[in-house]
Amino acid sequence: MGYVSAVPVPQPRPAAQAGTAPGRGRRALAAALLLGAVGAAVALIASGQIWAEGTAAVGGGSVPLDADGRDVTGVPAALAVVGLAALVAVFAVRSAGRLLVAALLALSGAGAALAAFLGASDSAALDELAARTTGDTAATVDALSHTAWPYVTAAGGVLILFAGVLAVLYGSQWPAMSGRYERPGDPGAGGPGRGPGRAPAVDPDRPEDLWKALDRGEDPTR
């Protein structure tokens, strides 16, 4: 009597498990780009709006005074620019460098949010303006009030912070800029040392070879 051995048939992975990590990485990439760009734009625009208002006594009356975010503190706008640059730089570096840039992105967002929050109750900028307006170095602003723009600026910083956190957690799964224009000897470039990836030889007497070399980012005179 013969026996038939049962061979286990490989079962396909459930659709919910297949490609889960790449899918999360792509979603994190899209979210980080959106959060970082929107956060930087919000912080830059809101920091240019009126943050504080008041009056200064002059003679028998008073003059209205106001200060925008850059008069109060230039930190949020500066860090928003740093965050935007770091968001772009994330794709230009790899490995540990990418992690450092992602951390810089997160820290710039946190710093912008904190500076804007602290500036929401600041009166120094208007006191200085009152002293200049009245000519009295001891003058201070009266009827001081603050707008909601500092908190909008802080919200922009928080968005940049979230983009940095996503870059720290998922940045290793994101693509990097092409190494097409790297030097031939650099790792990942198509130059000497790669063996199978070495660029084809260029015949200087054949114009089509020169154009192909230029298209590959190589120096045809080398």
C-alpha positions as CSV (number, residue, x, y, z in Angstrom):
1,M,0.0,0.0,0.0
2,G,1.5,3.3,-1.1
3,Y,1.7,6.4,1.0
4,V,1.3,9.9,-0.3
5,S,3.2,12.5,1.7
6,A,1.3,15.8,2.2
7,V,3.4,18.8,1.0
8,P,2.4,22.0,2.8
9,V,1.2,24.6,0.3
10,P,2.5,28.1,1.1
11,Q,-0.3,30.4,1.9
12,P,-0.3,34.0,0.7
13,R,0.1,36.6,3.4
14,P,-3.1,38.4,4.3
15,A,-3.6,41.7,2.4
16,A,-3.6,43.6,5.6
17,Q,0.0,42.4,6.4
18,A,1.5,42.6,2.9
19,G,3.4,45.8,2.4
20,T,2.4,47.3,5.7
21,A,5.8,48.8,6.5
22,P,6.3,50.4,3.1
23,G,2.8,51.7,3.2
24,R,3.3,53.3,6.6
25,G,6.6,54.9,5.4
26,R,4.8,56.4,2.4
27,R,2.0,57.8,4.5
28,A,4.5,59.2,7.0
29,L,6.5,60.8,4.2
30,A,3.4,62.5,2.8
31,A,2.3,63.6,6.2
32,A,5.7,65.0,7.1
33,L,6.0,67.0,3.9
34,L,2.5,68.4,4.4
35,L,3.0,69.2,8.1
36,G,6.4,70.7,7.6
37,A,5.5,72.9,4.7
38,V,2.2,74.1,6.2
39,G,3.8,74.6,9.6
40,A,6.6,76.7,8.2
41,A,4.2,78.8,6.1
42,V,1.9,79.4,9.1
43,A,4.8,80.3,11.4
44,L,6.3,82.8,8.8
45,I,3.0,84.4,8.0
46,A,1.7,84.6,11.6
47,S,4.9,86.0,12.9
48,G,4.5,89.0,10.6
49,Q,1.1,89.9,12.0
50,I,0.2,92.2,15.0
51,W,0.9,90.4,18.3
52,A,0.5,93.3,20.8
53,E,-1.4,96.6,20.9
54,G,-1.5,99.5,23.4
55,T,-1.2,103.2,23.8
56,A,1.4,105.7,24.9
57,A,0.7,108.9,26.8
58,V,1.9,112.0,24.8
59,G,1.1,115.4,26.2
60,G,-2.6,115.5,27.0
61,G,-3.5,112.6,24.9
62,S,-2.3,109.2,23.8
63,V,-1.1,107.5,20.6
64,P,-1.9,103.9,19.5
65,L,1.0,101.5,19.3
66,D,1.3,98.0,17.9
67,A,4.1,95.4,17.5
68,D,4.2,92.5,15.1
69,G,5.8,89.1,15.9
70,R,9.2,90.1,14.5
71,D,9.3,93.1,16.8
72,V,8.5,90.9,19.8
73,T,10.9,88.0,18.8
74,G,12.5,86.9,15.6
75,V,13.1,83.4,16.8
76,P,9.9,81.7,15.4
77,A,10.4,83.0,11.9
78,A,14.1,82.1,11.9
79,L,13.5,78.6,13.2
80,A,10.7,78.1,10.6
81,V,13.2,78.8,7.9
82,V,15.6,76.4,9.5
83,G,12.9,73.8,9.7
84,L,12.0,74.2,6.1
85,A,15.6,73.8,5.1
86,A,15.9,70.7,7.3
87,L,12.8,69.2,5.7
88,V,14.4,69.4,2.3
89,A,17.8,68.3,3.6
90,V,16.3,65.1,5.0
91,F,16.2,63.7,1.5
92,A,19.8,64.7,0.7
93,V,21.4,62.6,3.4
94,R,21.3,59.0,4.5
95,S,21.8,56.9,7.6
96,A,23.0,58.8,10.7
97,G,23.0,62.1,8.8
98,R,19.3,61.7,8.1
99,L,18.5,61.1,11.7
100,L,20.5,64.2,12.8
101,V,18.7,66.4,10.2
102,A,15.3,64.9,11.3
103,A,16.2,65.8,14.9
104,L,17.1,69.3,13.8
105,L,13.7,69.6,12.1
106,A,11.9,68.5,15.3
107,L,13.9,70.8,17.5
108,S,13.4,73.8,15.2
109,G,9.6,73.3,15.4
110,A,9.7,72.9,19.2
111,G,11.8,76.1,19.5
112,A,9.6,78.1,17.3
113,A,6.5,77.0,19.2
114,L,8.1,77.8,22.6
115,A,9.4,81.2,21.5
116,A,6.0,82.2,20.1
117,F,4.2,81.0,23.3
118,L,6.5,83.0,25.5
119,G,6.1,86.1,23.3
120,A,2.3,86.0,23.6
121,S,2.5,87.9,26.9
122,D,5.6,90.0,26.1
123,S,5.4,93.8,26.6
124,A,9.1,94.8,26.1
125,A,8.6,95.5,22.4
126,L,5.8,98.0,23.0
127,D,7.6,99.5,26.1
128,E,10.5,100.2,23.8
129,L,8.3,101.7,21.2
130,A,6.5,103.9,23.8
131,A,9.9,105.2,25.0
132,R,10.9,106.1,21.4
133,T,7.5,107.7,20.6
134,T,7.3,109.8,23.7
135,G,11.0,110.6,24.0
136,D,10.9,109.4,27.7
137,T,13.1,106.4,28.4
138,A,11.0,105.6,31.4
139,A,7.7,105.5,29.5
140,T,5.8,102.3,29.3
141,V,2.8,101.1,27.2
142,D,-0.7,101.6,28.5
143,A,-3.8,99.5,27.8
144,L,-1.7,96.6,26.7
145,S,-3.5,93.8,24.8
146,H,-2.4,90.8,22.8
147,T,-3.9,89.1,19.7
148,A,-4.2,85.4,18.9
149,W,-1.4,85.5,16.3
150,P,1.4,84.3,18.7
151,Y,-0.7,81.2,19.4
152,V,-1.2,80.7,15.6
153,T,2.6,81.0,15.2
154,A,3.1,78.4,18.0
155,A,0.7,76.1,16.2
156,G,2.8,76.3,13.1
157,G,5.9,75.4,15.2
158,V,4.0,72.3,16.6
159,L,3.3,71.2,13.0
160,I,7.0,71.4,12.2
161,L,7.7,69.4,15.4
162,F,5.3,66.7,14.2
163,A,7.0,66.6,10.8
164,G,10.3,66.1,12.6
165,V,9.0,63.3,14.8
166,L,7.7,61.5,11.7
167,A,11.1,62.0,10.0
168,V,12.9,60.5,13.1
169,L,10.6,57.5,13.2
170,Y,10.2,56.7,9.5
171,G,13.0,58.6,7.8
172,S,15.0,55.5,7.2
173,Q,12.3,54.1,4.9
174,W,12.1,57.3,2.7
175,P,13.9,57.6,-0.6
176,A,17.0,59.7,-1.0
177,M,18.1,62.1,-3.7
178,S,19.7,60.5,-6.7
179,G,23.5,60.0,-6.7
180,R,23.6,60.7,-10.4
181,Y,25.9,63.7,-10.0
182,E,28.2,62.2,-7.2
183,R,31.9,62.0,-7.9
184,P,32.9,58.7,-9.6
185,G,34.9,57.5,-6.6
186,D,32.1,58.1,-4.1
187,P,30.1,55.2,-2.7
188,G,27.0,54.7,-4.8
189,A,28.4,56.5,-7.8
190,G,29.0,54.8,-11.2
191,G,32.8,55.3,-11.1
192,P,35.9,53.2,-10.4
193,G,35.6,50.8,-7.5
194,R,32.2,49.6,-8.2
195,G,33.2,46.9,-10.7
196,P,30.0,45.9,-12.5
197,G,28.6,49.4,-12.2
198,R,31.5,51.1,-13.8
199,A,30.5,53.7,-16.4
200,P,31.1,52.7,-20.1
201,A,34.2,54.2,-21.8
202,V,33.7,57.4,-23.8
203,D,35.1,57.7,-27.3
204,P,36.0,61.4,-27.8
205,D,35.7,61.0,-31.5
206,R,32.0,60.0,-31.2
207,P,29.7,62.9,-30.4
208,E,26.9,60.6,-29.2
209,D,29.2,59.1,-26.6
210,L,30.0,62.6,-25.3
211,W,26.4,63.5,-25.0
212,K,25.6,60.3,-23.2
213,A,28.4,60.9,-20.7
214,L,27.1,64.4,-20.0
215,D,23.6,63.0,-19.5
216,R,25.0,60.6,-16.9
217,G,26.6,63.5,-15.1
218,E,30.1,62.4,-16.0
219,D,33.1,64.5,-17.3
220,P,33.7,63.3,-20.9
221,T,37.2,64.8,-20.9
222,R,38.3,62.5,-18.1
